[in-house]
Amino acid sequence: MSAAVHGGPQDRGANRPRQATPLLSARGLRLAFGGVKAADGIDLDVMPGEFLAIIGPNGAGKTTFINMSTGYLKPQDGTITYDGQPIIGLSPRAIVRRGIGRSFQLPQLFTEHTVLENAALAIAAHAGIWSPFTPLLRRGYHDQAMALLDRFGLGPVAQSRADALNEGARKLADIAMAVALQPRLVLMDEPTSGVAAAEKMGIVETLVRVLRDTGVTAVFVEHDMDVVARFADRVAVWSQGRIAALGPPQQVLNDPAVLRDVIGIEASPPSGAGH
Ligand SMILES: Nc1ncnc2c1ncn2[C@@H]1O[C@H](COP(=O)(O)OP(=O)(O)OP(=O)(O)O)[C@@H](O)[C@H]1O
């Protein structure tokens, strides 16, 4: 366990300065859809190098926060800065170019292409080539794509069509595409949803290893409390568009109100609480 301010179970930031500048900083975010307050005054700092888990019930506004941070939704009020610069109003593609990647609840792969072709397309896109055909003709992208896939353990399925992958591999491939764009921050919306229970920890171990090795900061929405307890440095608890609790997992996941209102159990530790 690290003594760092934002330390957590697998923190590698023991030598991090105590007063690091946030990589992403949200202040006073508000967004309502009709009468539904999807964001009702969100303040959150994401520190460089940390893995921050977002938990909370359905409809609490978790995806809305990711959408606002990646240019898919514009808040009605508030600010978001990334690396000290305001990003509200930028397009999703401009935000990717700044260094924020994301993965989706439903992976966004070109299903009729192979995994290798998907990776080559993502690497080519990062190089500024958006034509869907050019990179497929260029061996160089394939080599880089293969190296990327190997890091995620996806080498054996490189030649498979994306729609032939099981859910775990599909989730990893989607995150690999985000990493191809060389982000400093990745926001992942439920990276383990739909993944078989037996596969889940292995999938998360792989993605955490790759992101940690690459020095990528991560925010991830997660419903499995065992995953959160094991991999998050800090946990933010979303409730009705607000952050109801924020802190290290051992603190937040043992908070009786969080156990009752978010995890849906009376007073037991997080192990076995996932669904
Ligand atoms: N584009 C939209 N138009 C209308 N309502 C929306 C839109 N996006 C989100 N909402 C509403 O805002 C609220 C928050 O939604 P959001 O998807 O952010 O919740 P969530 O915490 O991610 O939920 P889940 O865990 O089910 O994915 C919900 O009531 C949702 O129906």
Ligand as a Chemical Component Dictionary entry (heavy atoms), coordinates in Angstrom:
data_LIG
# 
_chem_comp.id                   LIG 
_chem_comp.type                 NON-POLYMER 
_chem_comp.pdbx_formal_charge   0 
_chem_comp.three_letter_code    LIG 
# 
loop_
_chem_comp_atom.comp_id 
_chem_comp_atom.atom_id 
_chem_comp_atom.alt_atom_id 
_chem_comp_atom.type_symbol 
_chem_comp_atom.charge 
_chem_comp_atom.model_Cartn_x 
_chem_comp_atom.model_Cartn_y 
_chem_comp_atom.model_Cartn_z 
_chem_comp_atom.pdbx_ordinal 
LIG N1  N1  N 0 -29.233 11.871 -24.331 1  
LIG C1  C1  C 0 -30.132 11.745 -23.339 2  
LIG N2  N2  N 0 -31.399 12.177 -23.494 3  
LIG C2  C2  C 0 -32.308 12.073 -22.493 4  
LIG N3  N3  N 0 -32.025 11.558 -21.285 5  
LIG C3  C3  C 0 -30.781 11.111 -21.066 6  
LIG C4  C4  C 0 -29.776 11.170 -22.087 7  
LIG N4  N4  N 0 -28.623 10.662 -21.579 8  
LIG C5  C5  C 0 -28.904 10.276 -20.321 9  
LIG N5  N5  N 0 -30.199 10.542 -20.018 10 
LIG C6  C6  C 0 -30.844 10.299 -18.721 11 
LIG O1  O1  O 0 -30.018 10.839 -17.720 12 
LIG C7  C7  C 0 -29.942 9.963  -16.585 13 
LIG C8  C8  C 0 -28.505 9.535  -16.363 14 
LIG O2  O2  O 0 -28.149 8.640  -17.416 15 
LIG P1  P1  P 0 -26.717 7.939  -17.496 16 
LIG O3  O3  O 0 -26.724 7.071  -18.708 17 
LIG O4  O4  O 0 -25.675 8.955  -17.382 18 
LIG O5  O5  O 0 -26.747 7.052  -16.173 19 
LIG P2  P2  P 0 -25.743 5.885  -15.747 20 
LIG O6  O6  O 0 -25.412 6.135  -14.321 21 
LIG O7  O7  O 0 -24.622 5.773  -16.698 22 
LIG O8  O8  O 0 -26.691 4.608  -15.856 23 
LIG P3  P3  P 0 -26.341 3.082  -16.274 24 
LIG O9  O9  O 0 -25.584 2.469  -15.128 25 
LIG O10 O10 O 0 -27.700 2.479  -16.445 26 
LIG O11 O11 O 0 -25.549 3.119  -17.552 27 
LIG C9  C9  C 0 -30.879 8.805  -16.899 28 
LIG O12 O12 O 0 -32.144 9.103  -16.310 29 
LIG C10 C10 C 0 -30.969 8.811  -18.403 30 
LIG O13 O13 O 0 -32.194 8.291  -18.841 31 
# 
loop_
_chem_comp_bond.comp_id 
_chem_comp_bond.atom_id_1 
_chem_comp_bond.atom_id_2 
_chem_comp_bond.value_order 
_chem_comp_bond.pdbx_ordinal 
LIG N1  C1  SING 1  
LIG C1  N2  SING 2  
LIG C1  C4  DOUB 3  
LIG N2  C2  DOUB 4  
LIG C2  N3  SING 5  
LIG N3  C3  DOUB 6  
LIG C3  C4  SING 7  
LIG C3  N5  SING 8  
LIG C4  N4  SING 9  
LIG N4  C5  DOUB 10 
LIG C5  N5  SING 11 
LIG N5  C6  SING 12 
LIG C6  O1  SING 13 
LIG C6  C10 SING 14 
LIG O1  C7  SING 15 
LIG C7  C8  SING 16 
LIG C7  C9  SING 17 
LIG C8  O2  SING 18 
LIG O2  P1  SING 19 
LIG P1  O3  DOUB 20 
LIG P1  O4  SING 21 
LIG P1  O5  SING 22 
LIG O5  P2  SING 23 
LIG P2  O6  DOUB 24 
LIG P2  O7  SING 25 
LIG P2  O8  SING 26 
LIG O8  P3  SING 27 
LIG P3  O9  DOUB 28 
LIG P3  O10 SING 29 
LIG P3  O11 SING 30 
LIG C9  O12 SING 31 
LIG C9  C10 SING 32 
LIG C10 O13 SING 33 
# 
